């Protein structure tokens, strides 16, 4: 069954329950959804710039770090305007420390339980820094 057919079936069920004609519309993204999407785009871009720079230096002995620094400094300054020191520490850890040169990755563990904290994607980092935002607002 296609997605459109499923939606029509759900709408028909709602109509039957309510005894009237209804309509369904796609949920508009919230401001938080838009911020999350932009955050993921920025972090993915920064991660790409970093890995490209490291890869070029390692594979071809070409150092683009000085060239990229101007762009990265501007982006990091914008992050500084928006995020707390703790949040930026997590972002920087993800960008510059999590992925080791040998291809392995570091993990974060919860101090009290020892359980692993998901940090594999920019979306995981977004969730983690939102926890810090909530703590800052208390």
C-alpha positions as CSV (number, residue, x, y, z in Angstrom):
1,X,0.0,0.0,0.0
2,X,1.4,3.4,-1.0
3,X,1.8,6.3,1.4
4,X,-1.0,8.2,-0.3
5,X,-3.4,5.2,0.0
6,X,-2.5,4.9,3.7
7,X,-3.3,8.6,4.2
8,X,-6.6,8.3,2.4
9,X,-7.5,5.2,4.5
10,X,-6.6,7.1,7.8
11,X,-8.7,10.1,6.6
12,X,-11.6,7.9,5.8
13,X,-11.4,6.3,9.2
14,X,-11.4,9.8,10.8
15,X,-14.4,10.8,8.7
16,X,-16.3,7.6,9.7
17,X,-15.6,8.3,13.4
18,X,-16.5,11.9,13.3
19,X,-19.4,11.5,10.9
20,X,-18.2,14.4,8.8
21,X,-15.7,15.3,6.1
22,X,-12.3,16.2,7.4
23,X,-9.0,17.1,5.9
24,X,-5.4,16.3,6.7
25,X,-2.5,18.6,6.2
26,X,1.2,18.1,6.6
27,X,2.6,19.5,9.9
28,X,4.6,22.6,9.4
29,X,8.1,22.5,10.8
30,X,8.5,24.3,14.1
31,X,11.2,26.8,14.9
32,X,13.1,24.1,16.8
33,X,12.9,21.7,13.8
34,X,14.3,24.4,11.6
35,X,17.1,25.1,14.1
36,X,17.9,21.4,14.3
37,X,18.1,21.1,10.5
38,X,20.4,24.1,10.3
39,X,22.6,22.8,13.1
40,X,22.9,19.5,11.3
41,X,23.8,21.2,8.1
42,X,26.5,23.4,9.8
43,X,28.0,20.5,11.8
44,X,28.0,18.2,8.7
45,X,29.8,20.9,6.7
46,X,32.4,21.6,9.4
47,X,33.1,17.9,9.7
48,X,33.5,17.6,6.0
49,X,35.9,20.6,5.9
50,X,37.9,19.1,8.7
51,X,38.2,15.7,7.2
52,X,38.9,17.1,3.7
53,X,41.8,19.2,5.2
54,X,43.2,16.3,7.1
55,X,42.8,14.0,4.1
56,X,44.6,16.3,1.7
57,X,47.4,16.9,4.1
58,X,47.8,13.1,4.7
59,X,47.3,11.9,1.2
60,X,48.8,14.6,-0.9
61,X,50.9,16.7,1.5
62,X,48.8,19.7,0.7
63,X,47.9,21.8,3.8
64,X,44.6,23.7,3.3
65,X,44.2,24.3,7.0
66,X,45.4,27.9,6.8
67,X,43.0,28.5,3.9
68,X,40.0,26.9,5.8
69,X,40.8,28.7,9.1
70,X,39.1,31.9,8.1
71,X,35.9,30.2,7.3
72,X,36.0,27.9,10.3
73,X,36.8,30.9,12.6
74,X,33.7,32.8,11.3
75,X,31.5,29.7,11.8
76,X,32.9,29.0,15.3
77,X,32.3,32.7,16.2
78,X,28.7,32.3,15.2
79,X,28.4,29.1,17.3
80,X,29.9,31.1,20.2
81,X,27.0,33.6,19.9
82,X,24.4,30.9,20.0
83,X,25.7,28.2,22.3
84,X,27.0,28.0,25.8
85,X,30.6,27.0,26.6
86,X,29.5,23.5,27.6
87,X,27.5,23.1,24.4
88,X,30.5,24.3,22.3
89,X,32.7,21.9,24.1
90,X,30.5,19.0,23.0
91,X,30.3,20.3,19.5
92,X,34.1,20.7,19.3
93,X,34.7,17.2,20.8
94,X,32.5,15.8,18.1
95,X,34.2,17.7,15.3
96,X,37.8,17.4,16.3
97,X,38.3,14.7,18.9
98,X,35.7,11.9,18.4
99,X,37.1,10.5,15.2
100,X,40.7,9.3,15.6
101,X,43.2,9.2,12.7
102,X,43.2,5.4,12.7
103,X,39.5,5.3,11.9
104,X,38.3,4.4,15.4
105,X,35.9,6.6,17.4
106,X,35.7,7.7,21.0
107,X,32.5,7.3,22.9
108,X,30.9,9.2,25.7
109,X,29.6,7.4,28.8
110,X,27.1,8.6,31.4
111,X,29.0,9.2,34.6
112,X,26.4,7.7,37.0
113,X,25.3,4.7,35.0
114,X,28.2,4.1,32.7
115,X,25.9,3.7,29.8
116,X,27.0,5.0,26.3
117,X,25.6,8.3,25.2
118,X,24.7,8.3,21.5
119,X,27.1,10.7,19.6
120,X,27.3,9.1,16.1
121,X,25.5,11.8,14.2
122,X,25.0,15.6,14.3
123,X,21.4,14.8,15.3
124,X,22.7,13.0,18.4
125,X,24.9,16.0,19.3
126,X,21.9,18.3,18.9
127,X,20.0,16.2,21.4
128,X,22.9,16.2,23.8
129,X,23.4,20.0,23.7
130,X,19.6,20.5,24.1
131,X,20.0,18.7,27.4
132,X,22.6,21.3,28.4
133,X,20.3,24.1,27.3
134,X,17.6,22.8,29.5
135,X,20.0,22.6,32.5
136,X,21.2,26.2,31.8
137,X,17.6,27.4,31.8
138,X,16.8,25.9,35.3
